[in-house]
């Protein structure tokens, strides 16, 4: 039951933060960098699939180890490293394989993924500790 609660808390944190970032804070920036590559409307099944699987990764690699160690710092460190790996893999692969992929945007995206994943792992850990 603790694992399910931790997943739910982490999912809500991740989705909420990413929604604010992509929907409001950085939407114009990504649109200006990607131009015609950016969809007018998101592909909801693909987005949902990403959120479900990626949050499971945050849970497995950051939140559950932090709960086992009773360490909010473990949640942040493991979450940051996972975010750097995942977002870095995506962006660096795009830089390596796609023409004119915006390097500056990739730097922003990797930084965001690192902070987002660390913050979501921390929130998932803290909320699970408080409400369990």
N, CA, C and O atoms as CSV, one atom per row, in Angstrom:
chain,resi,resn,atom,element,x,y,z
A,1,UNK,N,N,0.819,-1.200,0.000
A,1,UNK,CA,C,0.000,0.000,0.000
A,1,UNK,C,C,0.860,1.260,0.000
A,1,UNK,O,O,0.518,2.255,-0.639
A,2,UNK,N,N,1.982,1.210,0.724
A,2,UNK,CA,C,2.888,2.363,0.769
A,2,UNK,C,C,3.412,2.672,-0.627
A,2,UNK,O,O,3.513,3.837,-1.011
A,3,UNK,N,N,3.744,1.636,-1.384
A,3,UNK,CA,C,4.280,1.833,-2.734
A,3,UNK,C,C,3.248,2.507,-3.634
A,3,UNK,O,O,3.592,3.400,-4.408
A,4,UNK,N,N,2.006,2.095,-3.541
A,4,UNK,CA,C,0.947,2.702,-4.348
A,4,UNK,C,C,0.756,4.171,-3.977
A,4,UNK,O,O,0.623,5.019,-4.859
A,5,UNK,N,N,0.741,4.477,-2.689
A,5,UNK,CA,C,0.625,5.875,-2.254
A,5,UNK,C,C,1.803,6.690,-2.751
A,5,UNK,O,O,1.625,7.804,-3.244
A,6,UNK,N,N,3.000,6.148,-2.627
A,6,UNK,CA,C,4.195,6.855,-3.078
A,6,UNK,C,C,4.126,7.124,-4.579
A,6,UNK,O,O,4.499,8.204,-5.036
A,7,UNK,N,N,3.649,6.145,-5.342
A,7,UNK,CA,C,3.499,6.319,-6.784
A,7,UNK,C,C,2.511,7.444,-7.077
A,7,UNK,O,O,2.785,8.323,-7.894
A,8,UNK,N,N,1.375,7.411,-6.415
A,8,UNK,CA,C,0.352,8.436,-6.651
A,8,UNK,C,C,0.867,9.829,-6.315
A,8,UNK,O,O,0.672,10.767,-7.088
A,9,UNK,N,N,1.522,9.968,-5.167
A,9,UNK,CA,C,2.061,11.277,-4.777
A,9,UNK,C,C,3.114,11.760,-5.782
A,9,UNK,O,O,3.139,12.933,-6.156
A,10,UNK,N,N,3.967,10.851,-6.203
A,10,UNK,CA,C,5.024,11.215,-7.149
A,10,UNK,C,C,4.438,11.584,-8.505
A,10,UNK,O,O,4.894,12.532,-9.145
A,11,UNK,N,N,3.439,10.845,-8.941
A,11,UNK,CA,C,2.785,11.125,-10.216
A,11,UNK,C,C,2.132,12.500,-10.208
A,11,UNK,O,O,2.290,13.270,-11.155
A,12,UNK,N,N,1.406,12.808,-9.153
A,12,UNK,CA,C,0.748,14.114,-9.059
A,12,UNK,C,C,1.782,15.237,-9.064
A,12,UNK,O,O,1.598,16.248,-9.742
A,13,UNK,N,N,2.868,15.063,-8.311
A,13,UNK,CA,C,3.918,16.089,-8.275
A,13,UNK,C,C,4.541,16.264,-9.650
A,13,UNK,O,O,4.668,17.388,-10.137
A,14,UNK,N,N,4.931,15.161,-10.278
A,14,UNK,CA,C,5.594,15.229,-11.583
A,14,UNK,C,C,4.682,15.865,-12.629
A,14,UNK,O,O,5.083,16.785,-13.341
A,15,UNK,N,N,3.457,15.365,-12.711
A,15,UNK,CA,C,2.524,15.879,-13.710
A,15,UNK,C,C,2.234,17.364,-13.489
A,15,UNK,O,O,2.225,18.142,-14.443
A,16,UNK,N,N,2.002,17.754,-12.253
A,16,UNK,CA,C,1.676,19.151,-11.953
A,16,UNK,C,C,2.818,20.085,-12.334
A,16,UNK,O,O,2.602,21.109,-12.983
A,17,UNK,N,N,4.027,19.729,-11.930
A,17,UNK,CA,C,5.184,20.572,-12.250
A,17,UNK,C,C,5.437,20.625,-13.754
A,17,UNK,O,O,5.700,21.694,-14.305
A,18,UNK,N,N,5.357,19.484,-14.412
A,18,UNK,CA,C,5.608,19.447,-15.851
A,18,UNK,C,C,4.515,20.183,-16.617
A,18,UNK,O,O,4.800,20.838,-17.620
A,19,UNK,N,N,3.276,20.086,-16.164
A,19,UNK,CA,C,2.173,20.805,-16.791
A,19,UNK,C,C,2.400,22.317,-16.724
A,19,UNK,O,O,2.204,23.025,-17.712
A,20,UNK,N,N,2.810,22.801,-15.565
A,20,UNK,CA,C,3.099,24.231,-15.422
A,20,UNK,C,C,4.248,24.656,-16.328
A,20,UNK,O,O,4.179,25.695,-16.986
A,21,UNK,N,N,5.301,23.849,-16.358
A,21,UNK,CA,C,6.477,24.164,-17.172
A,21,UNK,C,C,6.136,24.165,-18.667
A,21,UNK,O,O,6.383,25.144,-19.371
A,22,UNK,N,N,5.566,23.054,-19.135
A,22,UNK,CA,C,5.293,22.921,-20.567
A,22,UNK,C,C,4.105,23.751,-21.030
A,22,UNK,O,O,4.072,24.220,-22.168
A,23,UNK,N,N,3.137,23.930,-20.152
A,23,UNK,CA,C,1.921,24.642,-20.543
A,23,UNK,C,C,2.012,26.147,-20.423
A,23,UNK,O,O,1.317,26.869,-21.137
A,24,UNK,N,N,2.865,26.633,-19.524
A,24,UNK,CA,C,2.885,28.061,-19.265
A,24,UNK,C,C,4.290,28.665,-19.279
A,24,UNK,O,O,4.552,29.590,-20.047
A,25,UNK,N,N,5.168,28.172,-18.467
A,25,UNK,CA,C,6.481,28.795,-18.284
A,25,UNK,C,C,7.321,28.743,-19.560
A,25,UNK,O,O,7.836,29.769,-20.004
A,26,UNK,N,N,7.459,27.565,-20.146
A,26,UNK,CA,C,8.396,27.400,-21.257
A,26,UNK,C,C,7.738,27.083,-22.598
A,26,UNK,O,O,8.434,26.784,-23.568
A,27,UNK,N,N,6.431,27.141,-22.666
A,27,UNK,CA,C,5.747,26.788,-23.914
A,27,UNK,C,C,6.245,27.620,-25.085
A,27,UNK,O,O,6.573,27.076,-26.140
A,28,UNK,N,N,6.303,28.905,-24.912
A,28,UNK,CA,C,6.764,29.781,-25.993
A,28,UNK,C,C,8.203,29.502,-26.379
A,28,UNK,O,O,8.560,29.558,-27.556
A,29,UNK,N,N,9.032,29.201,-25.383
A,29,UNK,CA,C,10.434,28.913,-25.657
A,29,UNK,C,C,10.578,27.652,-26.502
A,29,UNK,O,O,11.290,27.654,-27.506
A,30,UNK,N,N,9.907,26.581,-26.103
A,30,UNK,CA,C,9.982,25.343,-26.876
A,30,UNK,C,C,9.414,25.550,-28.281
A,30,UNK,O,O,9.967,25.034,-29.253
A,31,UNK,N,N,8.331,26.289,-28.395
A,31,UNK,CA,C,7.730,26.546,-29.709
A,31,UNK,C,C,8.698,27.315,-30.600
A,31,UNK,O,O,8.822,27.020,-31.788
A,32,UNK,N,N,9.383,28.300,-30.028
A,32,UNK,CA,C,10.336,29.078,-30.828
A,32,UNK,C,C,11.543,28.243,-31.239
A,32,UNK,O,O,12.108,28.469,-32.309
A,33,UNK,N,N,11.940,27.298,-30.424
A,33,UNK,CA,C,13.089,26.459,-30.729
A,33,UNK,C,C,12.755,25.334,-31.711
A,33,UNK,O,O,13.567,24.989,-32.569
A,34,UNK,N,N,11.565,24.771,-31.579
A,34,UNK,CA,C,11.205,23.607,-32.395
A,34,UNK,C,C,10.463,23.960,-33.673
A,34,UNK,O,O,10.457,23.181,-34.627
A,35,UNK,N,N,9.840,25.122,-33.696
A,35,UNK,CA,C,9.135,25.553,-34.895
A,35,UNK,C,C,8.096,24.555,-35.351
A,35,UNK,O,O,7.229,24.151,-34.577
A,36,UNK,N,N,8.184,24.159,-36.604
A,36,UNK,CA,C,7.172,23.277,-37.192
A,36,UNK,C,C,7.227,21.845,-36.657
A,36,UNK,O,O,6.317,21.055,-36.913
A,37,UNK,N,N,8.279,21.506,-35.923
A,37,UNK,CA,C,8.344,20.165,-35.339
A,37,UNK,C,C,7.356,19.992,-34.185
A,37,UNK,O,O,6.973,18.870,-33.858
A,38,UNK,N,N,6.949,21.089,-33.578
A,38,UNK,CA,C,6.067,21.016,-32.408
A,38,UNK,C,C,4.620,20.830,-32.858
A,38,UNK,O,O,4.142,21.514,-33.764
A,39,UNK,N,N,3.938,19.900,-32.213
A,39,UNK,CA,C,2.531,19.626,-32.512
A,39,UNK,C,C,1.649,20.769,-32.009
A,39,UNK,O,O,1.987,21.454,-31.044
A,40,UNK,N,N,0.527,20.958,-32.676
A,40,UNK,CA,C,-0.473,21.906,-32.184
A,40,UNK,C,C,-1.157,21.350,-30.944
A,40,UNK,O,O,-1.449,22.087,-30.002
A,41,UNK,N,N,-1.410,20.046,-30.949
A,41,UNK,CA,C,-2.031,19.350,-29.818
A,41,UNK,C,C,-1.160,18.154,-29.453
A,41,UNK,O,O,-0.596,17.491,-30.323
A,42,UNK,N,N,-1.062,17.892,-28.163
A,42,UNK,CA,C,-0.216,16.776,-27.749
A,42,UNK,C,C,-0.878,15.436,-28.062
A,42,UNK,O,O,-2.103,15.340,-28.142
A,43,UNK,N,N,-0.068,14.424,-28.233
A,43,UNK,CA,C,-0.534,13.062,-28.430
A,43,UNK,C,C,-0.775,12.496,-27.027
A,43,UNK,O,O,0.168,12.078,-26.356
A,44,UNK,N,N,-2.023,12.484,-26.589
A,44,UNK,CA,C,-2.352,12.101,-25.215
A,44,UNK,C,C,-1.941,10.673,-24.847
A,44,UNK,O,O,-1.407,10.472,-23.756
A,45,UNK,N,N,-2.165,9.671,-25.708
A,45,UNK,CA,C,-1.724,8.325,-25.322
A,45,UNK,C,C,-0.205,8.238,-25.127
A,45,UNK,O,O,0.261,7.572,-24.203
A,46,UNK,N,N,0.555,8.896,-25.979
A,46,UNK,CA,C,2.019,8.878,-25.839
A,46,UNK,C,C,2.440,9.604,-24.565
A,46,UNK,O,O,3.316,9.131,-23.841
A,47,UNK,N,N,1.820,10.750,-24.288
A,47,UNK,CA,C,2.152,11.496,-23.076
A,47,UNK,C,C,1.799,10.692,-21.829
A,47,UNK,O,O,2.591,10.627,-20.889
A,48,UNK,N,N,0.622,10.084,-21.817
A,48,UNK,CA,C,0.200,9.279,-20.664
A,48,UNK,C,C,1.147,8.102,-20.459
A,48,UNK,O,O,1.512,7.784,-19.327
A,49,UNK,N,N,1.540,7.462,-21.546
A,49,UNK,CA,C,2.479,6.351,-21.452
A,49,UNK,C,C,3.802,6.781,-20.853
A,49,UNK,O,O,4.370,6.077,-20.018
A,50,UNK,N,N,4.300,7.945,-21.278
A,50,UNK,CA,C,5.546,8.463,-20.707
A,50,UNK,C,C,5.396,8.694,-19.209
A,50,UNK,O,O,6.230,8.241,-18.425
A,51,UNK,N,N,4.344,9.394,-18.806
A,51,UNK,CA,C,4.166,9.719,-17.387
A,51,UNK,C,C,4.059,8.455,-16.525
A,51,UNK,O,O,4.686,8.369,-15.468
A,52,UNK,N,N,3.278,7.489,-16.967
A,52,UNK,CA,C,3.093,6.262,-16.191
A,52,UNK,C,C,4.417,5.522,-16.009
A,52,UNK,O,O,4.749,5.105,-14.900
A,53,UNK,N,N,5.165,5.360,-17.084
A,53,UNK,CA,C,6.415,4.595,-17.030
A,53,UNK,C,C,7.522,5.385,-16.337
A,53,UNK,O,O,8.246,4.829,-15.511
A,54,UNK,N,N,7.666,6.665,-16.656
A,54,UNK,CA,C,8.756,7.453,-16.072
A,54,UNK,C,C,8.580,7.620,-14.568
A,54,UNK,O,O,9.553,7.548,-13.817
A,55,UNK,N,N,7.364,7.838,-14.133
A,55,UNK,CA,C,7.116,7.967,-12.695
A,55,UNK,C,C,7.397,6.645,-11.987
A,55,UNK,O,O,7.855,6.645,-10.845
A,56,UNK,N,N,7.131,5.533,-12.641
A,56,UNK,CA,C,7.512,4.239,-12.063
A,56,UNK,C,C,9.027,4.173,-11.884
A,56,UNK,O,O,9.513,3.625,-10.895
A,57,UNK,N,N,9.764,4.726,-12.829
A,57,UNK,CA,C,11.218,4.791,-12.705
A,57,UNK,C,C,11.654,5.671,-11.554
A,57,UNK,O,O,12.579,5.318,-10.823
A,58,UNK,N,N,11.006,6.807,-11.380
A,58,UNK,CA,C,11.324,7.695,-10.251
A,58,UNK,C,C,11.058,6.966,-8.938
A,58,UNK,O,O,11.847,7.051,-7.997
A,59,UNK,N,N,9.961,6.264,-8.888
A,59,UNK,CA,C,9.622,5.507,-7.686
A,59,UNK,C,C,10.694,4.454,-7.393
A,59,UNK,O,O,11.198,4.358,-6.274
A,60,UNK,N,N,11.032,3.675,-8.409
A,60,UNK,CA,C,11.970,2.570,-8.237
A,60,UNK,C,C,13.382,3.050,-7.882
A,60,UNK,O,O,14.019,2.503,-6.982
A,61,UNK,N,N,13.864,4.071,-8.591
A,61,UNK,CA,C,15.251,4.494,-8.436
A,61,UNK,C,C,15.473,5.578,-7.387
A,61,UNK,O,O,16.601,5.767,-6.933
A,62,UNK,N,N,14.424,6.290,-6.994
A,62,UNK,CA,C,14.632,7.408,-6.069
A,62,UNK,C,C,13.745,7.361,-4.831
A,62,UNK,O,O,14.250,7.415,-3.709
A,63,UNK,N,N,12.442,7.262,-5.016
A,63,UNK,CA,C,11.524,7.381,-3.873
A,63,UNK,C,C,11.628,6.175,-2.941
A,63,UNK,O,O,11.791,6.344,-1.733
A,64,UNK,N,N,11.537,4.975,-3.480
A,64,UNK,CA,C,11.595,3.792,-2.605
A,64,UNK,C,C,12.948,3.651,-1.897
A,64,UNK,O,O,12.968,3.348,-0.704
A,65,UNK,N,N,14.067,3.855,-2.577
A,65,UNK,CA,C,15.335,3.825,-1.838
A,65,UNK,C,C,15.396,4.890,-0.734
A,65,UNK,O,O,15.934,4.639,0.344
A,66,UNK,N,N,14.850,6.060,-1.005
A,66,UNK,CA,C,14.836,7.128,0.002
A,66,UNK,C,C,13.958,6.742,1.192
A,66,UNK,O,O,14.315,6.998,2.342
A,67,UNK,N,N,12.812,6.129,0.912
A,67,UNK,CA,C,11.949,5.681,2.006
A,67,UNK,C,C,12.634,4.600,2.836
A,67,UNK,O,O,12.533,4.596,4.063
A,68,UNK,N,N,13.323,3.697,2.173
A,68,UNK,CA,C,14.039,2.634,2.897
A,68,UNK,C,C,15.149,3.201,3.784
A,68,UNK,O,O,15.391,2.688,4.876
A,69,UNK,N,N,15.820,4.252,3.321
A,69,UNK,CA,C,16.904,4.868,4.089
A,69,UNK,C,C,16.408,5.992,5.002
A,69,UNK,O,O,17.157,6.519,5.824
A,70,UNK,N,N,15.123,6.348,4.838
A,70,UNK,CA,C,14.560,7.504,5.551
A,70,UNK,C,C,15.411,8.751,5.301
A,70,UNK,O,O,15.834,9.439,6.230
A,71,UNK,N,N,15.644,9.016,4.010
A,71,UNK,CA,C,16.534,10.107,3.618
A,71,UNK,C,C,15.946,10.912,2.466
A,71,UNK,O,O,15.900,10.441,1.330
A,72,UNK,N,N,15.496,12.130,2.767
A,72,UNK,CA,C,14.997,12.998,1.700
A,72,UNK,C,C,16.117,13.373,0.739
A,72,UNK,O,O,15.864,13.631,-0.438
A,73,UNK,N,N,17.341,13.405,1.224
A,73,UNK,CA,C,18.474,13.725,0.366
A,73,UNK,C,C,18.692,12.628,-0.680
A,73,UNK,O,O,19.053,12.923,-1.819
A,74,UNK,N,N,18.476,11.366,-0.299
A,74,UNK,CA,C,18.585,10.259,-1.260
A,74,UNK,C,C,17.555,10.429,-2.369
A,74,UNK,O,O,17.850,10.159,-3.533
A,75,UNK,N,N,16.353,10.872,-2.021
A,75,UNK,CA,C,15.325,11.103,-3.046
A,75,UNK,C,C,15.793,12.165,-4.036
A,75,UNK,O,O,15.642,11.998,-5.246
A,76,UNK,N,N,16.354,13.241,-3.531
A,76,UNK,CA,C,16.808,14.331,-4.403
A,76,UNK,C,C,17.990,13.899,-5.270
A,76,UNK,O,O,17.983,14.121,-6.481
A,77,UNK,N,N,18.987,13.293,-4.667
A,77,UNK,CA,C,20.188,12.904,-5.412
A,77,UNK,C,C,19.858,11.856,-6.473
A,77,UNK,O,O,20.241,12.001,-7.634
A,78,UNK,N,N,19.149,10.802,-6.075
A,78,UNK,CA,C,18.791,9.764,-7.045
A,78,UNK,C,C,17.860,10.307,-8.119
A,78,UNK,O,O,17.991,9.961,-9.293
A,79,UNK,N,N,16.920,11.160,-7.717
A,79,UNK,CA,C,16.018,11.759,-8.690
A,79,UNK,C,C,16.752,12.644,-9.677
A,79,UNK,O,O,16.489,12.588,-10.878
A,80,UNK,N,N,17.667,13.456,-9.183
A,80,UNK,CA,C,18.442,14.328,-10.071
A,80,UNK,C,C,19.261,13.508,-11.059
A,80,UNK,O,O,19.313,13.829,-12.246
A,81,UNK,N,N,19.893,12.460,-10.571
A,81,UNK,CA,C,20.715,11.635,-11.454
A,81,UNK,C,C,19.855,10.942,-12.507
A,81,UNK,O,O,20.239,10.877,-13.674
A,82,UNK,N,N,18.695,10.426,-12.102
A,82,UNK,CA,C,17.786,9.801,-13.064
A,82,UNK,C,C,17.326,10.821,-14.107
A,82,UNK,O,O,17.306,10.523,-15.301
A,83,UNK,N,N,16.960,12.012,-13.663
A,83,UNK,CA,C,16.530,13.052,-14.598
A,83,UNK,C,C,17.623,13.427,-15.583
A,83,UNK,O,O,17.368,13.587,-16.777
A,84,UNK,N,N,18.842,13.567,-15.076
A,84,UNK,CA,C,19.982,13.881,-15.946
A,84,UNK,C,C,20.196,12.773,-16.979
A,84,UNK,O,O,20.416,13.053,-18.157
A,85,UNK,N,N,20.131,11.534,-16.539
A,85,UNK,CA,C,20.308,10.402,-17.460
A,85,UNK,C,C,19.199,10.346,-18.514
A,85,UNK,O,O,19.473,10.240,-19.709
A,86,UNK,N,N,17.963,10.416,-18.064
A,86,UNK,CA,C,16.835,10.241,-18.986
A,86,UNK,C,C,16.720,11.404,-19.970
A,86,UNK,O,O,16.659,11.194,-21.182
A,87,UNK,N,N,16.691,12.621,-19.448
A,87,UNK,CA,C,16.551,13.778,-20.325
A,87,UNK,C,C,17.811,13.996,-21.147
A,87,UNK,O,O,17.742,14.436,-22.294
A,88,UNK,N,N,18.963,13.688,-20.561
A,88,UNK,CA,C,20.218,13.791,-21.298
A,88,UNK,C,C,20.272,12.807,-22.448
A,88,UNK,O,O,20.736,13.150,-23.535
A,89,UNK,N,N,19.806,11.588,-22.224
A,89,UNK,CA,C,19.781,10.584,-23.286
A,89,UNK,C,C,18.909,11.048,-24.444
A,89,UNK,O,O,19.303,10.964,-25.608
A,90,UNK,N,N,17.730,11.533,-24.114
A,90,UNK,CA,C,16.806,12.010,-25.146
A,90,UNK,C,C,17.419,13.166,-25.940
A,90,UNK,O,O,17.478,13.126,-27.169
A,91,UNK,N,N,17.867,14.177,-25.232
A,91,UNK,CA,C,18.364,15.381,-25.913
A,91,UNK,C,C,19.672,15.147,-26.656
A,91,UNK,O,O,19.836,15.630,-27.776
A,92,UNK,N,N,20.595,14.422,-26.059
A,92,UNK,CA,C,21.877,14.185,-26.724
A,92,UNK,C,C,21.701,13.277,-27.945
A,92,UNK,O,O,22.415,13.431,-28.936
A,93,UNK,N,N,20.765,12.340,-27.882
A,93,UNK,CA,C,20.469,11.519,-29.052
A,93,UNK,C,C,19.902,12.381,-30.171
A,93,UNK,O,O,20.257,12.201,-31.336
A,94,UNK,N,N,19.021,13.319,-29.823
A,94,UNK,CA,C,18.476,14.217,-30.838
A,94,UNK,C,C,19.562,15.099,-31.443
A,94,UNK,O,O,19.581,15.314,-32.655
A,95,UNK,N,N,20.457,15.606,-30.617
A,95,UNK,CA,C,21.560,16.424,-31.136
A,95,UNK,C,C,22.423,15.586,-32.085
A,95,UNK,O,O,22.873,16.075,-33.122
A,96,UNK,N,N,22.647,14.335,-31.725
A,96,UNK,CA,C,23.514,13.468,-32.526
A,96,UNK,C,C,22.875,13.017,-33.834
A,96,UNK,O,O,23.584,12.754,-34.805
A,97,UNK,N,N,21.545,12.924,-33.874
A,97,UNK,CA,C,20.905,12.284,-35.033
A,97,UNK,C,C,20.015,13.183,-35.880
A,97,UNK,O,O,19.684,12.823,-37.009
A,98,UNK,N,N,19.626,14.327,-35.372
A,98,UNK,CA,C,18.687,15.181,-36.108
A,98,UNK,C,C,19.361,16.469,-36.579
A,98,UNK,O,O,20.126,17.087,-35.839
A,99,UNK,N,N,19.074,16.856,-37.792
A,99,UNK,CA,C,19.620,18.109,-38.327
A,99,UNK,C,C,19.016,19.298,-37.590
A,99,UNK,O,O,17.817,19.344,-37.317
A,100,UNK,N,N,19.864,20.237,-37.284
A,100,UNK,CA,C,19.441,21.528,-36.724
A,100,UNK,C,C,18.685,21.408,-35.402
A,100,UNK,O,O,17.897,22.289,-35.058
A,101,UNK,N,N,18.917,20.337,-34.667
A,101,UNK,CA,C,18.280,20.239,-33.353
A,101,UNK,C,C,18.877,21.336,-32.475
A,101,UNK,O,O,20.101,21.452,-32.408
A,102,UNK,N,N,18.061,22.144,-31.800
A,102,UNK,CA,C,18.575,23.282,-31.031
A,102,UNK,C,C,19.325,22.864,-29.754
A,102,UNK,O,O,18.730,22.360,-28.802
A,103,UNK,N,N,20.628,23.084,-29.765
A,103,UNK,CA,C,21.470,22.702,-28.635
A,103,UNK,C,C,21.086,23.488,-27.380
A,103,UNK,O,O,21.028,22.922,-26.288
A,104,UNK,N,N,20.825,24.778,-27.527
A,104,UNK,CA,C,20.459,25.601,-26.361
A,104,UNK,C,C,19.190,25.066,-25.703
A,104,UNK,O,O,19.092,25.038,-24.476
A,105,UNK,N,N,18.233,24.647,-26.498
A,105,UNK,CA,C,17.002,24.093,-25.942
A,105,UNK,C,C,17.295,22.795,-25.199
A,105,UNK,O,O,16.699,22.526,-24.156
A,106,UNK,N,N,18.205,21.997,-25.729
A,106,UNK,CA,C,18.561,20.748,-25.062
A,106,UNK,C,C,19.188,21.012,-23.698
A,106,UNK,O,O,18.922,20.282,-22.743
A,107,UNK,N,N,20.004,22.033,-23.600
A,107,UNK,CA,C,20.602,22.386,-22.307
A,107,UNK,C,C,19.499,22.742,-21.315
A,107,UNK,O,O,19.517,22.290,-20.170
A,108,UNK,N,N,18.549,23.546,-21.751
A,108,UNK,CA,C,17.413,23.916,-20.899
A,108,UNK,C,C,16.601,22.684,-20.532
A,108,UNK,O,O,16.212,22.517,-19.376
A,109,UNK,N,N,16.347,21.830,-21.498
A,109,UNK,CA,C,15.520,20.641,-21.270
A,109,UNK,C,C,16.198,19.660,-20.307
A,109,UNK,O,O,15.537,19.087,-19.441
A,110,UNK,N,N,17.488,19.470,-20.452
A,110,UNK,CA,C,18.212,18.579,-19.546
A,110,UNK,C,C,18.195,19.147,-18.129
A,110,UNK,O,O,17.988,18.412,-17.164
A,111,UNK,N,N,18.410,20.442,-18.009
A,111,UNK,CA,C,18.356,21.069,-16.679
A,111,UNK,C,C,16.963,20.913,-16.077
A,111,UNK,O,O,16.822,20.582,-14.900
A,112,UNK,N,N,15.937,21.152,-16.891
A,112,UNK,CA,C,14.572,21.001,-16.398
A,112,UNK,C,C,14.295,19.562,-15.982
A,112,UNK,O,O,13.734,19.340,-14.909
A,113,UNK,N,N,14.664,18.596,-16.783
A,113,UNK,CA,C,14.431,17.199,-16.442
A,113,UNK,C,C,15.125,16.793,-15.159
A,113,UNK,O,O,14.594,15.997,-14.385
A,114,UNK,N,N,16.306,17.335,-14.930
A,114,UNK,CA,C,17.050,17.043,-13.706
A,114,UNK,C,C,16.328,17.614,-12.490
A,114,UNK,O,O,16.134,16.920,-11.491
A,115,UNK,N,N,15.934,18.871,-12.581
A,115,UNK,CA,C,15.229,19.533,-11.471
A,115,UNK,C,C,13.844,18.923,-11.263
A,115,UNK,O,O,13.441,18.670,-10.127
A,116,UNK,N,N,13.127,18.689,-12.337
A,116,UNK,CA,C,11.779,18.114,-12.263
A,116,UNK,C,C,11.792,16.740,-11.602
A,116,UNK,O,O,10.972,16.461,-10.727
A,117,UNK,N,N,12.706,15.896,-12.012
A,117,UNK,CA,C,12.748,14.547,-11.466
A,117,UNK,C,C,13.184,14.565,-10.005
A,117,UNK,O,O,12.630,13.838,-9.181
A,118,UNK,N,N,14.174,15.394,-9.685
A,118,UNK,CA,C,14.609,15.517,-8.283
A,118,UNK,C,C,13.483,16.055,-7.412
A,118,UNK,O,O,13.229,15.529,-6.329
A,119,UNK,N,N,12.807,17.099,-7.879
A,119,UNK,CA,C,11.715,17.696,-7.104
A,119,UNK,C,C,10.540,16.757,-6.934
A,119,UNK,O,O,9.917,16.724,-5.873
A,120,UNK,N,N,10.235,16.001,-7.960
A,120,UNK,CA,C,9.130,15.045,-7.879
A,120,UNK,C,C,9.465,13.892,-6.941
A,120,UNK,O,O,8.608,13.423,-6.191
A,121,UNK,N,N,10.710,13.441,-6.988
A,121,UNK,CA,C,11.144,12.384,-6.073
A,121,UNK,C,C,11.081,12.873,-4.629
A,121,UNK,O,O,10.623,12.152,-3.742
A,122,UNK,N,N,11.540,14.096,-4.397
A,122,UNK,CA,C,11.482,14.678,-3.055
A,122,UNK,C,C,10.034,14.788,-2.579
A,122,UNK,O,O,9.713,14.407,-1.453
A,123,UNK,N,N,9.159,15.313,-3.450
A,123,UNK,CA,C,7.748,15.465,-3.084
A,123,UNK,C,C,7.104,14.109,-2.821
A,123,UNK,O,O,6.367,13.956,-1.847
A,124,UNK,N,N,7.374,13.122,-3.675
A,124,UNK,CA,C,6.830,11.792,-3.463
A,124,UNK,C,C,7.285,11.209,-2.141
A,124,UNK,O,O,6.497,10.602,-1.416
A,125,UNK,N,N,8.552,11.393,-1.830
A,125,UNK,CA,C,9.101,10.913,-0.551
A,125,UNK,C,C,8.444,11.624,0.619
A,125,UNK,O,O,7.959,10.971,1.543
A,126,UNK,N,N,8.421,12.945,0.596
A,126,UNK,CA,C,7.902,13.720,1.719
A,126,UNK,C,C,6.412,13.454,1.944
A,126,UNK,O,O,5.984,13.260,3.082
A,127,UNK,N,N,5.633,13.445,0.881
A,127,UNK,CA,C,4.189,13.227,1.022
A,127,UNK,C,C,3.894,11.806,1.532
A,127,UNK,O,O,2.971,11.603,2.321
A,128,UNK,N,N,4.679,10.841,1.080
A,128,UNK,CA,C,4.499,9.479,1.569
A,128,UNK,C,C,4.829,9.409,3.058
A,128,UNK,O,O,4.114,8.765,3.826
A,129,UNK,N,N,5.892,10.059,3.457
A,129,UNK,CA,C,6.275,10.066,4.887
A,129,UNK,C,C,5.200,10.755,5.746
A,129,UNK,O,O,4.881,10.292,6.841
A,130,UNK,N,N,4.655,11.845,5.244
A,130,UNK,CA,C,3.667,12.612,6.010
A,130,UNK,C,C,2.334,11.867,6.104
A,130,UNK,O,O,1.725,11.816,7.173
A,131,UNK,N,N,1.879,11.285,4.981
A,131,UNK,CA,C,0.537,10.714,4.929
A,131,UNK,C,C,0.503,9.189,5.033
A,131,UNK,O,O,-0.516,8.573,4.721
A,132,UNK,N,N,1.580,8.591,5.457
A,132,UNK,CA,C,1.573,7.141,5.611
A,132,UNK,C,C,1.507,6.766,7.074
A,132,UNK,O,O,1.492,5.581,7.406
